Amino acid sequence: MTAVPHSFGPAVVRPFHPADLPGMYRVCLRTGDSGRDATPLYRDPDLLGHVYAAPYPAADPALTFVATDEQGLLGYIVATADTYSFEVWQEEHWWPGLRARYPPALAVDPGDRTHDWRRVDHLHRTRPHRHDLYVRHPAHLHIDILPRGQGRGLGRRLVNALTAALRGSGVPGLHLGVGSGNPGARAFYLTVGFTELSRQEWGSQMVMALD
């Protein structure tokens, strides 16, 4: 007997609502290994979301958009219009609570191939820093979509929603980094209008002009 593939209903792209946060945490974890499921890599399933998803709608909910279908939230895009100001906000309002919850003693590799310690090390070490890149491309984003949402045009729709909001605020440009272990993401960003500014061993720095 041949299995019949499931046909997913239409997906909706809409602005963020606070009730979306639990779904965003799940998507962040299930795409957190260069687009693959990172669940086996984390003892604390919320740690990735604390670092790469939740601070953005907390700082500026108008620059977060989500994609949902009949099964729930399946993707999101988060961003800040001004990376340096966002880093200052994190230092003052976001990292202190997390640094208390995850003390520096946890930033040590336990040798069991889990990655929690890397994220804890990051949240303790990161500090606001001005880069020349921020002059022309001050905004940055993260986008994550579950496998069931891929190939449905949702990535482009999410990027379009975000860039329209950024242009409406007069933001001149946008940047992001994509790891060398995720060539599919790099190809996607090129198709939606990003160009590769530089390439290093870790991956590519990509930019998009918005003005």
C-alpha positions, -999 to 999 in steps of 0.1 A, spaced: 0 0 0 14 34 -10 14 61 16 -4 93 6 17 124 14 1 149 37 -12 180 20 -6 211 41 -32 239 40 -23 275 32 1 293 55 -4 328 68 23 353 73 13 379 100 28 402 126 40 388 159 17 383 189 31 375 224 13 342 223 36 332 195 67 330 217 64 293 228 61 283 191 91 304 182 112 287 209 102 253 194 111 264 158 144 279 170 154 246 186 142 224 157 162 244 132 191 253 154 218 230 139 224 248 106 188 243 97 186 209 112 169 198 145 192 208 174 171 190 200 198 163 207 224 190 212 208 209 241 200 199 276 180 231 281 156 233 251 150 271 257 186 282 256 188 288 218 156 307 218 168 329 247 197 340 226 185 340 190 147 345 190 131 360 220 151 392 226 140 406 192 102 408 198 110 419 233 130 448 220 109 457 189 78 435 183 70 454 151 100 438 134 90 402 141 67 383 117 55 347 119 42 320 95 14 297 107 -7 269 92 -33 245 105 -7 228 127 5 260 143 36 282 140 61 269 115 84 298 109 94 333 119 117 362 110 131 385 138 151 416 133 164 449 147 166 481 128 197 493 146 222 465 156 243 486 179 214 501 198 199 465 201 232 453 215 232 481 241 195 472 250 205 436 254 234 445 277 211 466 299 179 446 298 183 411 284 217 396 293 217 404 331 188 380 338 202 353 317 237 357 331 222 352 366 202 321 354 232 306 336 264 313 356 298 313 340 305 279 355 281 264 329 303 278 301 326 248 302 324 219 277 311 189 296 324 166 269 291 151 260 287 168 227 260 191 240 262 228 230 246 246 260 280 257 272 286 275 239 255 296 242 263 304 279 298 314 269 283 337 243 258 354 266 285 362 291 312 373 266 291 394 242 293 432 245 280 461 224 305 468 196 303 493 167 312 479 133 317 498 100 291 475 85 264 491 106 268 525 89 252 514 57 235 482 69 225 488 105 196 462 106 201 425 109 178 394 110 173 358 118 149 336 100 139 300 108 113 277 91 105 241 99 109 215 71 71 214 66 72 251 57 101 250 33 95 251 -4 62 270 1 75 305 -5 73 314 31 109 325 34 104 351 7 71 363 22 87 367 56 117 386 42 93 408 21 72 416 52 103 426 71 120 447 44 88 466 39 87 475 76 123 485 76 119 506 45 89 523 60 112 533 89 139 547 66 165 519 74 191 520 47 204 484 48 203 450 63 230 424 71 232 388 83 257 360 87 252 325 73 273 296 84 294 276 60 275 245 71 242 258 56 247 264 19 210 262 12 204 292 34 231 311 15 215 303 -18 181 314 -4 194 348 7 209 354 -27 176 347 -44 157 372 -22 181 401 -29 211 398 -6 247 399 -19 278 384 -4 300 411 12 327 387 23 334 350 29 355 336 58 361 301 71 330 304 94 307 314 65 294 344 46 286 380 56 256 391 34 240 425 29 209 440 13 205 477 4 171 490 13 173 527 1 
